[in-house]
Amino acid sequence: MTRGQTYNFAYLDEQTKRMIRRAILKAVAIPGYQVPFASREMPMPYGWGTGGVQVTASVLGHDDVLKVIDQGADDTTNAVSIRKFFQKTAGVETTTETANASVIQTRHRIPEEELRADQILVYQVPIPEPLRFLEPRETETRTMHALEEYGLMHVKLYEDISRHGHIATTYAYPVRVNARYIMDPSPIPKFDNPKMHRMAALQLFGAGREKRIYAIPPYTQVHSLDFEDHPFEVQQWDQACAICGAEVSFLDEIITDDAGGRMFVCSDTDFCNKRSGSTAA
Amino acid sequence: MNGSRETDSPILLAEAVSKAYGEQLGCVDISFELWPGEVLAIVGESGSGKTTLLNCLSAQLMPDRGSARYHRRNDGLRDIYAMSEAERRFLMRTDWAFVHQNPRDGLRMNVSAGANVGERLMAVGARHYGDIRARAVDWMEKVEVDTSRIDHFPRTFSGGMQQRLQIARNLVTGPRLVFMDEPTGGLDVSVQARLLDLIRGLVTRLQLSVIIVTHDLAVARLLAHRMMVMRDGRVVEQGLTDQVLDDPQHAYTQLLVSSVLQA
């Protein structure tokens, strides 16, 4: 084991991890409900995933295999830093392969590959309150959640349609969990929303700055909000991934030169590598 | 239930409603009945407890003593202070409406006019964009706001238009009881006159029961069937509007009536 002598396992002290696990248990018991927790200072700035890191630290065990993605990629700064952080403080095995991971911490994406019941997906959440931009008072939004007063959420979608002719929200698209709580799915593209519905893996959400944890237990209904005459739709592309040729994945547009050259490639690097590796062989 | 109950009972029955702010009296022992289709004006000078009373009656403020019973469509007279918060808030977005003096308190300034009108519909479960929009247009016409401005923000509207929009937003779910707090305050006289005209038309057409707080006796004379005169938190005189204004009995009412500027 290469675990550092100066750190407790996974950085946080045991009392803190117990506190966070209690919050997680409550969150799992009330799907979609935001549970307040005593978020700690982490050795990284707010907005870089302090909530997700604390949740990961609390669920991680010695035998776990960790994968960290940022915008679907394993090799971006945020993903590399957090992976190294846990290598150093917990000494756990890490991987870039979705299928081999038991805990996946993510920012802005859900892996393309279907997750299994023995996996946990941990999301980093900047603003956990979906009603925040319409109702700035926390006391009021909590009451609205408690009383299931969710008309305001549709006001936002109404505004989208009246201004753009369609629901123009493309990420952090609000969902209703287990036919009860309205939840912010973190800034994942709405392309990923259908994957949350009845997912086999446990989904945990951590917001460090806002000090909230929420969860979607396995096989829970997750419904994206919409209007009867403007049903929920996901993004579509008229081309396939330029590297692996996938037609079912979420594509990033990459600018390749200063002359307007561009290509569309999978945002999920592991998914893309696997496919292009197998097609090349 | 049976058809006669609707008219056999007052829509709102207040008994000895009292509210004090520490030593400071808000309102004391206010009792009255409000019948369906009736407009009741509460007049008095600033600080006489009008707004405190209105906030108590609309359950936005809990009184220290007394009860207010509201005649619900399904189960008759119910004490609003004994209802759960969920029930009260449900009433507030269905059966009741509250028109604030300042439209900024009653409108969402950063969402479009159409969404402002549609919000109550969506709050009670409307999920068809086309229908919601059609009803918003319909109501904007009813309150004489240019429908081409349906996607504009209320903050770009004039004061009179904002107030009319606030009324549309409140009436869209077909409330039976409307609370108004100085709805014409701060508007110039010609705009005031048109707004009063509009309110009077809507009240008659929709058979609304209204409690309107105002310090403007002309507003009371124009809109109200009955009025209560308040001073220092107490009702000093009440009766039919014309009777109170033309033949005031209490010294304070006489002072109020004689203080009206003659144009």
Contacts between the chains, C-beta under 8 A, distances in Angstrom:
chain1	res1	chain2	res2	distance
A	134	B	108	7.6
A	134	B	111	7.5
A	143	B	85	7.6
A	147	B	85	7.1
A	147	B	86	4.8
A	147	B	89	6.1
A	149	B	89	6.7
A	149	B	93	8.0
A	149	B	123	6.5
A	151	B	93	7.6
A	151	B	119	5.9
A	151	B	120	7.2
A	151	B	121	7.9
A	151	B	122	4.1
A	151	B	123	2.9
A	151	B	124	7.2
A	152	B	119	6.9
A	152	B	122	7.8
A	152	B	123	7.5
A	154	B	122	4.1
A	154	B	127	7.1
A	155	B	108	7.6
A	155	B	111	5.9
A	155	B	115	4.9
A	155	B	118	7.2
A	155	B	119	5.2
A	155	B	122	6.1
A	158	B	114	7.3
A	158	B	115	4.9
A	158	B	118	5.9
A	158	B	122	7.0
A	158	B	129	6.6
A	158	B	132	6.7
A	159	B	111	5.7
A	159	B	112	6.1
A	159	B	115	5.3
A	161	B	129	5.5
A	162	B	112	5.8
A	162	B	114	5.9
A	162	B	115	7.0
A	162	B	133	7.4
A	162	B	150	7.5
A	162	B	151	5.1
A	163	B	112	7.8
A	163	B	151	6.8
A	226	B	127	8.0
A	227	B	127	5.6
A	227	B	128	6.2
A	227	B	129	4.3
A	228	B	127	5.2
A	228	B	128	4.6
A	228	B	129	7.7
A	229	B	128	5.5
A	229	B	129	5.2
A	229	B	130	5.1
A	230	B	129	5.3
